[in-house]
Amino acid sequence: MAKAVRLRIEGIVHGVSFRSSMARLATDLGVRGWVRNLPDGSVEAFLEGDERDVKRVLDWARSGPPRARVDRLLVEATAPRNHRDFRIHG
């Protein structure tokens, strides 16, 4: 079953390879969408794909890569947008 979510991750998530680590995992799992840094120091992401694989990326995002500290993860269900791959933006 396909699933799509928008995430906002707050904490120490800039300068710790959060975006590249998420992109690598999402790509490996076949999850599509994007991830980007926001000016306020948080990270925003859009994930779509198989429900099980999206959940695996979500579970990873609760802690992120080793140098990250996730204080808050906001998850909003949304409609799929038919992305073809996973990209890092700005």
C-alpha positions as CSV (number, residue, x, y, z in Angstrom):
1,M,0.0,0.0,0.0
2,A,1.4,3.4,-1.0
3,K,1.9,6.1,1.7
4,A,3.0,9.7,1.7
5,V,4.0,11.9,4.6
6,R,5.6,15.3,5.2
7,L,8.1,15.5,8.0
8,R,9.6,18.3,10.0
9,I,12.6,17.3,12.2
10,E,13.8,19.7,14.9
11,G,17.0,19.5,17.0
12,I,20.6,19.3,16.0
13,V,20.0,18.3,12.4
14,H,22.1,20.7,10.3
15,G,25.8,19.9,9.7
16,V,25.5,16.3,10.9
17,S,24.8,14.6,7.5
18,F,21.1,14.3,8.2
19,R,20.0,15.0,4.6
20,S,22.6,12.8,2.9
21,S,22.0,9.9,5.3
22,M,18.2,10.2,4.8
23,A,18.6,10.3,1.0
24,R,20.9,7.2,1.1
25,L,18.4,5.2,3.2
26,A,15.4,6.3,1.2
27,T,17.0,5.5,-2.1
28,D,18.1,2.1,-0.8
29,L,14.5,1.4,0.2
30,G,12.9,2.8,-3.0
31,V,11.2,5.6,-1.1
32,R,10.8,8.7,-3.2
33,G,10.6,12.4,-2.4
34,W,13.0,15.0,-1.1
35,V,14.7,16.5,2.0
36,R,15.9,20.0,2.7
37,N,17.3,22.2,5.4
38,L,15.1,25.1,6.6
39,P,16.4,28.5,7.7
40,D,15.2,28.0,11.3
41,G,17.6,25.0,11.8
42,S,15.1,22.2,11.2
43,V,14.8,19.8,8.3
44,E,11.8,19.2,6.2
45,A,11.2,16.0,4.1
46,F,8.5,14.5,1.9
47,L,8.4,10.7,1.7
48,E,6.3,8.5,-0.5
49,G,6.3,4.8,-1.3
50,D,5.5,1.5,0.1
51,E,4.0,1.9,3.6
52,R,6.6,-0.4,5.2
53,D,9.5,1.4,3.6
54,V,8.2,4.8,4.5
55,K,7.8,3.6,8.1
56,R,11.5,2.5,8.1
57,V,12.6,5.9,7.0
58,L,10.3,7.5,9.6
59,D,11.7,5.2,12.4
60,W,15.3,6.2,11.3
61,A,14.3,9.9,11.4
62,R,13.4,9.7,15.1
63,S,17.1,9.6,15.9
64,G,18.9,10.4,12.6
65,P,22.6,9.8,12.0
66,P,25.1,9.4,14.9
67,R,25.9,13.2,15.4
68,A,22.3,14.3,15.2
69,R,20.0,15.0,18.1
70,V,16.3,14.9,17.2
71,D,14.2,16.8,19.7
72,R,10.9,16.7,17.8
73,L,9.5,14.9,14.8
74,L,6.3,16.2,13.3
75,V,4.6,13.8,10.8
76,E,1.7,14.8,8.6
77,A,-0.1,12.4,6.2
78,T,-0.5,13.8,2.7
79,A,-1.3,12.7,-0.8
80,P,1.4,11.1,-3.0
81,R,2.9,13.4,-5.6
82,N,4.4,10.7,-7.8
83,H,8.1,11.6,-7.4
84,R,10.4,9.5,-9.5
85,D,13.3,9.5,-7.0
86,F,14.7,11.0,-3.8
87,R,16.5,14.3,-3.9
88,I,18.3,16.6,-1.6
89,H,17.2,20.3,-2.0
90,G,19.1,23.3,-0.8
